[in-house]
């Protein structure tokens, strides 16, 4: 009897797996077929159905002005993976319907979610993707706006002008969230609390892949130790990676790379944000400035809310690029930062030589760094220690694993108070007072702002700075 019961459980389990999910956009042949727009109740019902699978979880990011849930779907394969992310599994997020009247992305994300869930365990490519990537999907950031068919949220605010800018770097999460819309705050908290590697923010009104910077004259290096440069010509330090991501999506799309949509012409179907038009307080720049996450803004359709009969065609244009973009996360150089004893080092800084953005590691010592193909040097810094530089070669395909061990003391820590570094030669002997407190250790103080009685002997005024040097 026991063997019979086990056999029956196995058979019914296989039948259940093969029958899959039952949702309105999946036809009897297992194909996605989007015939209508999904209102708030429809959307929640579809997500609930998908979340019945053991590798899918539905969760809430927050609530809107009018009290609707902002729901997210997490998809991650493997035993227990949806509850606890396996080490070094990269996180990618897609957010749609930020503007309530821009609806193609909303339906395409629902179609993608259904496609991924239905094909897991059946299609090798999709199975590998879900077993190696933690995927987060938000079909509607602004469900209030969708119900009213309006751009703004329930308070009449444009959510893509409501995010903190570089000028607010250094503030606490609580301060960043003050006086902002609830939908914006849900995103701020989500972005800052999770180590996302890649992201897309879906919009409509054009057909183009847009990448940072979105705003002009950004200077995050003045306020953040994670920016060594600001980029140039209104382009971000990681411009080469952003452009590669944009070209990938546009090329995989059936029409975008042609750049000939009736609502706007774009070479190769891509554009730098500022070169199109400047946006201050946008979510795309916020991701890059305040976290490690690289986000693009994807404009999918000239018509913001086309006829329902057009939805399936729009989904089919975007299915392959949406999948390929998720796969791009696997190209990242990745690894774990440890100390000399092999213990993980939380929140280490990972530096790539001649690259303007520093990546912050996770609490578990993980890091991911997307780079275009080439040869690089990489090191980690944390707990007043650093690793040796390691040579890394990035090629097309899966990124290499490069673990970094902190084995030597940081020779110099520069604390700047006042204006920017004047790029002085720091290799020459410093003036000032040196105190030897312990044999082998030297504490050096240098004050650049000279007293009034001494100014006549100096022909050059200098910025106020203090150096602490450990030998």
ChimeraX attribute file (.defattr): number of C-alpha atoms within 10 A of each C-alpha:
attribute: neighborCount
match mode: 1-to-1
recipient: residues
	/A:1	6
	/A:2	7
	/A:3	8
	/A:4	9
	/A:5	10
	/A:6	11
	/A:7	12
	/A:8	12
	/A:9	12
	/A:10	12
	/A:11	12
	/A:12	12
	/A:13	12
	/A:14	12
	/A:15	11
	/A:16	11
	/A:17	15
	/A:18	12
	/A:19	12
	/A:20	16
	/A:21	19
	/A:22	15
	/A:23	15
	/A:24	14
	/A:25	20
	/A:26	17
	/A:27	12
	/A:28	9
	/A:29	6
	/A:30	15
	/A:31	13
	/A:32	21
	/A:33	16
	/A:34	24
	/A:35	15
	/A:36	15
	/A:37	17
	/A:38	18
	/A:39	12
	/A:40	16
	/A:41	9
	/A:42	12
	/A:43	18
	/A:44	17
	/A:45	14
	/A:46	20
	/A:47	22
	/A:48	17
	/A:49	15
	/A:50	24
	/A:51	19
	/A:52	12
	/A:53	15
	/A:54	16
	/A:55	21
	/A:56	24
	/A:57	19
	/A:58	19
	/A:59	16
	/A:60	12
	/A:61	18
	/A:62	20
	/A:63	18
	/A:64	22
	/A:65	15
	/A:66	13
	/A:67	12
	/A:68	14
	/A:69	21
	/A:70	23
	/A:71	20
	/A:72	23
	/A:73	22
	/A:74	21
	/A:75	25
	/A:76	28
	/A:77	23
	/A:78	14
	/A:79	12
	/A:80	12
	/A:81	19
	/A:82	18
	/A:83	13
	/A:84	9
	/A:85	16
	/A:86	18
	/A:87	12
	/A:88	18
	/A:89	18
	/A:90	23
	/A:91	23
	/A:92	25
	/A:93	22
	/A:94	22
	/A:95	22
	/A:96	28
	/A:97	26
	/A:98	30
	/A:99	27
	/A:100	28
	/A:101	23
	/A:102	27
	/A:103	28
	/A:104	28
	/A:105	30
	/A:106	25
	/A:107	25
	/A:108	26
	/A:109	24
	/A:110	24
	/A:111	23
	/A:112	21
	/A:113	23
	/A:114	22
	/A:115	18
	/A:116	19
	/A:117	22
	/A:118	24
	/A:119	16
	/A:120	20
	/A:121	17
	/A:122	12
	/A:123	11
	/A:124	10
	/A:125	14
	/A:126	19
	/A:127	18
	/A:128	14
	/A:129	21
	/A:130	21
	/A:131	20
	/A:132	21
	/A:133	22
	/A:134	22
	/A:135	24
	/A:136	22
	/A:137	22
	/A:138	25
	/A:139	30
	/A:140	28
	/A:141	30
	/A:142	29
	/A:143	31
	/A:144	25
	/A:145	26
	/A:146	25
	/A:147	13
	/A:148	13
	/A:149	15
	/A:150	17
	/A:151	22
	/A:152	20
	/A:153	25
	/A:154	23
	/A:155	13
	/A:156	10
	/A:157	15
	/A:158	20
	/A:159	23
	/A:160	17
	/A:161	14
	/A:162	18
	/A:163	22
	/A:164	24
	/A:165	20
	/A:166	20
	/A:167	12
	/A:168	13
	/A:169	16
	/A:170	12
	/A:171	11
	/A:172	9
	/A:173	13
	/A:174	9
	/A:175	11
	/A:176	18
	/A:177	18
	/A:178	10
	/A:179	9
	/A:180	14
	/A:181	19
	/A:182	21
	/A:183	23
	/A:184	24
	/A:185	22
	/A:186	18
	/A:187	19
	/A:188	20
	/A:189	16
	/A:190	14
	/A:191	19
	/A:192	15
	/A:193	11
	/A:194	13
	/A:195	21
	/A:196	24
	/A:197	23
	/A:198	23
	/A:199	24
	/A:200	22
	/A:201	21
	/A:202	26
	/A:203	27
	/A:204	23
	/A:205	17
	/A:206	20
	/A:207	28
	/A:208	33
	/A:209	29
	/A:210	28
	/A:211	27
	/A:212	26
	/A:213	30
	/A:214	27
	/A:215	21
	/A:216	17
	/A:217	14
	/A:218	21
	/A:219	16
	/A:220	21
	/A:221	19
	/A:222	18
	/A:223	13
	/A:224	15
	/A:225	12
	/A:226	20
	/A:227	19
	/A:228	17
	/A:229	18
	/A:230	20
	/A:231	21
	/A:232	12
	/A:233	11
	/A:234	21
	/A:235	23
	/A:236	24
	/A:237	20
	/A:238	19
	/A:239	17
	/A:240	13
	/A:241	17
	/A:242	25
	/A:243	19
	/A:244	15
	/A:245	24
	/A:246	26
	/A:247	21
	/A:248	19
	/A:249	25
	/A:250	24
	/A:251	18
	/A:252	19
	/A:253	20
	/A:254	16
	/A:255	16
	/A:256	28
	/A:257	23
	/A:258	18
	/A:259	18
	/A:260	16
	/A:261	17
	/A:262	9
	/A:263	12
	/A:264	13
	/A:265	16
	/A:266	18
	/A:267	12
	/A:268	17
	/A:269	24
	/A:270	29
	/A:271	20
	/A:272	22
	/A:273	23
	/A:274	19
	/A:275	16
	/A:276	12
	/A:277	11
	/A:278	14
	/A:279	17
	/A:280	19
	/A:281	18
	/A:282	21
	/A:283	27
	/A:284	26
	/A:285	29
	/A:286	21
	/A:287	23
	/A:288	19
	/A:289	25
	/A:290	20
	/A:291	19
	/A:292	25
	/A:293	26
	/A:294	24
	/A:295	27
	/A:296	28
	/A:297	26
	/A:298	23
	/A:299	22
	/A:300	26
	/A:301	22
	/A:302	18
	/A:303	16
	/A:304	20
	/A:305	19
	/A:306	14
	/A:307	11
	/A:308	13
	/A:309	12
	/A:310	14
	/A:311	22
	/A:312	19
	/A:313	13
	/A:314	19
	/A:315	23
	/A:316	18
	/A:317	17
	/A:318	23
	/A:319	18
	/A:320	16
	/A:321	18
	/A:322	20
	/A:323	17
	/A:324	15
	/A:325	19
	/A:326	22
	/A:327	20
	/A:328	18
	/A:329	25
	/A:330	21
	/A:331	20
	/A:332	21
	/A:333	21
	/A:334	21
	/A:335	19
	/A:336	24
	/A:337	31
	/A:338	23
	/A:339	18
	/A:340	12
	/A:341	9
	/A:342	10
	/A:343	13
	/A:344	20
	/A:345	24
	/A:346	18
	/A:347	19
	/A:348	26
	/A:349	22
	/A:350	24
	/A:351	21
	/A:352	20
	/A:353	13
	/A:354	12
	/A:355	17
	/A:356	18
	/A:357	25
	/A:358	20
	/A:359	22
	/A:360	23
	/A:361	25
	/A:362	20
	/A:363	13
	/A:364	17
	/A:365	22
	/A:366	25
	/A:367	30
	/A:368	30
	/A:369	23
	/A:370	22
	/A:371	22
	/A:372	18
	/A:373	14
	/A:374	10
	/A:375	11
	/A:376	16
	/A:377	15
	/A:378	20
	/A:379	21
	/A:380	28
	/A:381	25
	/A:382	20
	/A:383	14
	/A:384	12
	/A:385	17
	/A:386	23
	/A:387	23
	/A:388	15
	/A:389	15
	/A:390	14
	/A:391	12
	/A:392	17
	/A:393	14
	/A:394	18
	/A:395	14
	/A:396	9
	/A:397	12
	/A:398	14
	/A:399	22
	/A:400	16
	/A:401	15
	/A:402	18
	/A:403	18
	/A:404	27
	/A:405	23
	/A:406	25
	/A:407	15
	/A:408	14
	/A:409	15
	/A:410	17
	/A:411	12
	/A:412	12
	/A:413	11
	/A:414	10
	/A:415	10
	/A:416	13
	/A:417	11
	/A:418	11
	/A:419	11
	/A:420	12
	/A:421	12
	/A:422	8
	/A:423	6
	/A:424	7
	/A:425	8
	/A:426	7
	/A:427	6
	/A:428	7
	/A:429	7
	/A:430	13
	/A:431	11
	/A:432	10
	/A:433	10
	/A:434	13
	/A:435	10
	/A:436	10
	/A:437	9
	/A:438	8
	/A:439	6
	/A:440	8
	/A:441	12
	/A:442	15
	/A:443	15
	/A:444	18
	/A:445	17
	/A:446	15
	/A:447	15
	/A:448	15
	/A:449	13
	/A:450	14
	/A:451	9
	/A:452	7
	/A:453	7
	/A:454	8
	/A:455	12
	/A:456	10
	/A:457	8
	/A:458	9
	/A:459	7
	/A:460	8
	/A:461	10
	/A:462	13
	/A:463	16
	/A:464	16
	/A:465	18
	/A:466	17
	/A:467	17
	/A:468	14
	/A:469	16
	/A:470	14
	/A:471	11
